[in-house]
Amino acid sequence: MGFITNNSNIPGSIFDFISNFTLYKLSYVGAWWYLQIYVVLVLISPFIIKVVDKNNSIKVITLSLIIYFVTYYFRIIHPISVGIDLIDVIINFLVLFGTTQFAYVIGMMFYKYKIISNIRNHLSKQNIIGIVLIILCLILHIIIKSMIIAPFIAILFIIGFSLLKINKGIERILIYFNNHSTNIWLIHMQIY
């Protein structure tokens, strides 16, 4: 991508390359912060699944939400930096992980309790409700500019989108992009 985008920082020095390749320091693409978190979430998924399966759902969500709010505070409102590179990298990882794990846990809860299927089975006029939810998400995002509500808006948006009955042609296009979504996400910031 460095050659295509005429970016001399990619690959940069051998240290830059190794740092990016190992996800230690992410200087190539800003959005790759999530790749590091994603890898860790995948590696510890068996543990998170056990916690979600074996514990009271309200307690799990409450703990996850507390972790989200605390790490949001230290990520956005009052960032911590001690000036020691390795410690700052660890702190940055912890706050990014803490703000990301909530959506991951909620996704597991949605799967565990088949929430989307249950909503679909109990609602009539799904298209109208889906459109209203998506519009509500847009309005909320316009009114509340803070990133703190992002996972909550995402939950509403996913529910709304899941309720829409999509034409087969559009569905095929979405499925095509779904198969390539990770690759698109990994390079989208390099493109713009």
Summary of the structure (lengths in Angstrom):
residues: 192
radius of gyration: 19.4
end to end distance: 12.2
largest distance: 58.4
contacts: 483
relative contact order: 0.10
helix: 77%
strand: 0%
